[in-house]
């Protein structure tokens, strides 16, 4: 076996692909041989490149991750599913996926998944430990931030995360916007994205992370973008970038 794992990344969200490729690019012994933005492209790229490992999104327009696997000729590459939903975990085990990453995943989890692939390639180890991964998914839900420390003058307040309407970057600082006011935090937006519940918060823009339960209205904007109108008294508007507009539609299934 070659010491280099040839990996291909499949995800219809550019930010998710870039994040995963960034993590993989820092690992020794991993070569990224391609990326695909949907299921059809995935089948074509996997057939052409014949990678050792595919990081495969589950929910994609037209053809989901499981349909991609069904369309591949045998032998198929090793697969790590990467998705924002844990509903598909059991199905992932049934198709012998080597791991299952729940978005937003941390670098350590990507390294762990690659390690599992390397072990399987070198020693022919079995696939997923179903009980262990289910426990990890359950633990991940428990680890979501429920309160966040914020600055109010010389005081440190604890604000319930569900009361935060959105987190926004201003002059390289991240503020938690509530119905009352905005509070400065010590987190980066990436750290918050990894720690808050992905079912609750959506990365609307590179500078904003929005609590979808605090969104009152979605307003179409120019260039295929949107504005999210919040439930605060001022009716604050948070823009959705063009890159994230499709992800928003997929999240809300409209």
C-alpha positions in Angstrom: 0.0 0.0 0.0 1.2 3.5 -0.8 1.9 5.7 2.3 -0.2 8.4 0.7 -4.0 8.4 1.1 -5.6 9.8 -2.1 -8.7 11.7 -0.9 -11.6 13.3 -2.7 -14.1 15.7 -1.1 -17.8 15.9 -2.1 -20.1 18.6 -0.7 -22.5 21.0 -2.3 -21.5 23.8 0.1 -18.3 25.6 -0.8 -17.5 26.7 2.7 -17.8 23.1 3.9 -15.5 21.8 1.1 -12.9 24.6 1.8 -13.0 23.8 5.5 -12.4 20.1 5.0 -9.8 20.6 2.3 -8.0 23.0 4.6 -7.9 20.4 7.4 -6.8 17.6 5.1 -4.1 19.8 3.5 -2.4 20.1 6.9 -2.2 16.3 7.3 1.0 14.4 6.3 0.4 11.5 3.9 -2.9 12.8 2.4 -3.2 13.9 -1.2 -6.3 15.7 -2.3 -7.1 14.4 -5.8 -10.3 16.3 -6.4 -13.6 17.7 -5.2 -17.2 17.5 -6.4 -20.2 19.8 -5.8 -23.0 17.3 -6.3 -23.7 13.6 -6.6 -23.3 13.4 -10.4 -19.9 15.1 -10.3 -19.0 12.8 -7.4 -19.6 9.6 -9.4 -17.7 11.0 -12.4 -14.7 12.1 -10.2 -14.5 8.9 -8.2 -14.7 6.8 -11.3 -11.9 8.9 -13.0 -9.6 9.5 -10.0 -10.2 6.2 -8.1 -9.3 7.7 -4.7 -8.6 5.7 -1.6 -10.9 7.8 0.5 -14.0 9.9 -0.2 -15.4 12.4 2.3 -19.1 12.4 1.2 -21.9 14.7 2.1 -25.2 13.1 2.6 -27.8 15.7 1.6 -27.1 17.1 -1.9 -29.5 18.2 -4.7 -30.4 15.6 -7.3 -28.4 12.7 -5.9 -27.6 12.1 -2.2 -24.6 10.4 -0.8 -26.1 7.0 -0.5 -27.2 7.1 -4.2 -23.7 8.0 -5.1 -22.4 4.8 -3.5 -25.0 2.7 -5.2 -23.9 4.2 -8.6 -20.3 3.2 -8.1 -18.7 0.1 -9.6 -17.0 -2.3 -7.2 -14.7 -2.0 -5.4 -15.7 1.4 -4.0 -13.4 3.6 -2.1 -13.5 3.9 1.7 -16.1 6.5 2.7 -16.4 9.0 5.5 -19.8 10.7 5.6 -19.8 14.3 6.6 -23.2 15.9 7.2 -25.1 18.3 9.4 -27.7 15.7 10.3 -27.2 12.7 12.6 -30.4 11.0 11.3 -28.4 9.1 8.7 -25.9 7.5 11.0 -27.4 4.0 11.0 -27.7 4.0 7.2 -24.0 5.0 7.0 -23.1 2.0 9.1 -25.2 -0.3 6.8 -23.1 0.7 3.8 -19.9 0.2 5.8 -18.8 3.8 5.9 -15.6 4.0 7.9 -16.7 7.0 9.9 -19.4 9.6 10.2 -18.6 13.3 10.9 -21.3 15.6 12.2 -21.0 19.2 11.0 -19.5 21.5 12.1 -16.6 19.1 12.8 -13.3 20.0 14.3 -9.9 19.3 12.9 -9.3 16.6 15.5 -12.3 14.6 14.2 -11.0 14.8 10.6 -7.6 13.6 11.8 -9.3 10.7 13.7 -11.2 9.7 10.6 -8.1 9.7 8.4 -6.4 7.6 11.0 -9.2 5.1 10.9 -8.9 4.9 7.1 -5.1 4.4 7.3 -5.6 1.6 9.9 -8.1 -0.1 7.6 -5.8 0.2 4.6 -2.8 -1.1 6.4 -4.3 -3.8 8.5 -7.7 -4.5 7.0 -9.4 -3.5 10.3 -13.2 -3.5 10.5 -15.3 -0.5 9.9 -17.2 1.6 12.3 -17.8 0.7 16.0 -21.5 1.5 15.9 -21.9 1.9 19.6 -18.8 4.2 19.9 -19.9 6.5 17.1 -23.5 6.7 18.4 -22.1 7.7 21.8 -19.8 10.3 20.1 -22.8 11.8 18.3 -24.8 11.9 21.6 -21.8 13.5 23.4 -21.4 16.1 20.6 -25.0 17.2 21.2 -24.4 17.5 24.9 -21.3 19.6 24.3 -23.0 22.4 22.5 -22.7 25.8 24.3 -25.8 26.7 26.3 -24.4 29.9 27.8 -21.8 32.3 26.6 -19.7 34.7 28.6 -19.9 38.3 27.3 -18.4 41.6 28.4 -20.6 44.4 29.8 -18.2 47.1 31.0 -16.1 45.5 33.7 -18.6 42.7 34.3 -18.8 39.3 32.7 -22.3 38.2 32.0 -23.6 34.8 31.0 -26.1 35.0 28.1 -28.2 32.0 27.1 -27.1 31.0 23.6 -30.8 30.7 22.5 -31.2 34.4 23.3 -28.5 35.4 20.9 -30.0 36.6 17.7 -26.8 36.5 15.8 -23.0 36.6 16.2 -21.3 39.2 14.1 -17.7 40.3 13.4 -16.9 44.0 13.8 -13.4 45.2 13.5 -12.1 41.7 14.1 -14.1 41.3 17.3 -17.1 39.1 17.6 -20.3 40.5 19.2 -23.3 38.6 20.4 -26.4 40.5 19.4 -29.4 40.1 21.7 -32.8 41.8 21.7 -31.4 44.3 24.3 -27.9 45.1 22.9 -24.7 43.7 21.4 -22.1 42.2 23.8 -18.4 41.6 23.0 -17.1 38.1 23.3 -13.7 36.4 23.4 -14.6 33.8 20.8 -13.8 33.8 17.1 -16.7 33.1 14.8 -15.1 29.8 13.8 -14.9 28.7 17.4 -18.6 29.6 17.9 -19.6 27.7 14.8 -17.9 24.6 16.2 -19.5 24.9 19.6 -23.1 26.0 19.0 -25.9 23.7 17.9 -25.8 23.5 14.1 -29.5 22.9 14.0 -30.0 26.3 15.6 -27.3 28.5 14.1 -26.6 29.0 10.4 -23.4 30.6 8.9 -25.1 33.2 6.8 -21.9 35.1 5.9 -18.2 34.9 6.6 -18.9 37.6 9.3 -22.1 36.4 10.8 -23.6 33.3 12.5 -27.4 33.5 12.8 -29.9 32.0 15.2 -32.6 30.7 12.8 -35.2 30.7 15.5 -34.8 34.5 15.8 -35.4 35.1 12.1 -38.7 36.7 11.3 -38.5 37.0 7.5 -36.3 36.2 4.6 -36.1 39.0 2.0 -34.7 38.4 -1.5 -31.8 40.7 -2.3 -29.9 41.5 -5.5 -27.5 39.0 -7.1 -29.3 35.9 -5.8 -28.7 36.8 -2.2 -31.0 37.3 0.8 -31.4 39.4 3.9 -32.6 37.8 7.2 -34.9 40.1 9.1 -34.5 39.5 12.8 -37.1 39.5 15.6 -35.6 42.4 17.5 -37.6 45.6 17.9 -35.4 47.3 15.3 -36.0 44.6 12.7 -32.2 44.2 12.2 -31.1 42.8 8.8 -28.3 40.2 8.4 -27.1 39.6 4.8 -26.7 36.1 3.5 -23.8 35.8 1.1 -24.3 34.4 -2.4 -22.2 31.4 -1.5 -24.5 30.6 1.4 -27.8 31.3 -0.2 -28.2 27.8 -1.6 -27.2 26.3 1.7 -29.9 28.4 3.4 -32.5 27.0 0.9 -31.3 23.5 1.5 -31.4 23.9 5.3 -35.0 25.2 5.2 -35.9 22.8 2.4 -37.6 25.3 0.2 
